[in-house]
Structure formats: structure tokens, C-alpha cells
Amino acid sequence: MRFFVAAFMFVASLFPVGALADDAKGTITKIDEDNSTITLDDGKVYKLPGEFDLSVIEQGMKVTLMFDVVNKERFITDIEEATE
């Protein structure tokens, strides 16, 4: 029985607590350099990674994002220009 409990705890520890991964596509409508965020045309705000080079994005650019949700905030883990 202890083996099963230990195995369950090990597997459960592999999953991040409170973080959900997701993706989004859209057009950048706002870039907030002071808060390191961007807003897409869906109205949602996404936090850019630290030390992000803002010169590679611009308002009106179509992007695809991968992000994690932590405490109701969306943290971008990957951003690419959409090829549509």
C-alpha cells in the first residue's frame, strides 16, 4: 500500500500546481513597455518574458502565443509571427 501512495505522490509532483498551458492567435493591438505586456485583438493581456526584445514585435502584427496561466495572469512562454 505504501508503494502505491509513494508512486501516486511521485507522479503528482511531476505536474505544476496552479499553472495551465494554453495557446492563442491574434493581432497585437497594444504594447505596454512599462509593464512588459501585450494586448491581442481579443482584449486579453499577456505578460512578456523577462529581458524580451520589444523591437521584434509591433502593433498590428499577427502572432501565435503559447502561455501559462498562473493566478489568473497569462505569461507568454513562446511567441511567433503567424504565417497566415
N, C-alpha and C positions, 0 to 999 in steps of 0.2 A: 504494500500500500504506500509506503514512504517513497518507493521508486516512482510511482505514478504521480504523486504530489510534486516530487522534485522535477520530474520531466515536464509537467504542466507549468511549473514556475519558470523553468528554463525557456520553454517556448514562448511564454507570455512576456518574458523580459526582452525578447527579440523585437517586439513591436513598440514603436514610440507611443508614449502616453500623451493624449491630448493633441496630437498632430494628425491632420488628414491631408493627403496629397490630392491635387486636382489639376486640371488644365483649363485654359481659356484662350479664346481667339477674339481679336477685336482691333479697333483703331485707337491709337493713343490720342486722347483729347486734351490732356493736361499733364505737364511735367512739373512737379514741385521739387526743386533742387534743395530747398531748405530742409524739407522733411524726408528727402530721398524716396519719393513716391511717384507713381504714375496713375492716371485715371484712364480707363478704357471707355469706349462709347456706350457700354452697358451701365456706366455710372459707378462701377466698383473701383476701389482704390487698392493698389498693390504696392507693397514695400520692396524697394530695390535692395540687392545685396550690398554689403559694405564695400567701399572702395570701387563702386561701379563707375565706369567711364560714361558719363552722360552724353558725350559727343557722338556716340554710336546710335543714339535714338533721337527721334524728333517728333513733334506733334504732327498728326496725320499719318504716321507710319502704321501699317498693318502688322500685327505681331501675334505670335503664338507663345503663351506662357505656361510654364509648369510652376506650381506654387504649393506651399504648405499652409494650412490654416492652423494657427496657434492662438488661443484666446481670442477668437473671432477676428484676428488680423491675418491678412494674406501676405506671405513672404515669398517672393519670387526665388525659385531655385534655378530656373533656366528661362532665357528669353531669346527668341529668334524672330527674324523678319519673316512674315508669312509669304508664301510663294503661291499666291492665287492670281 
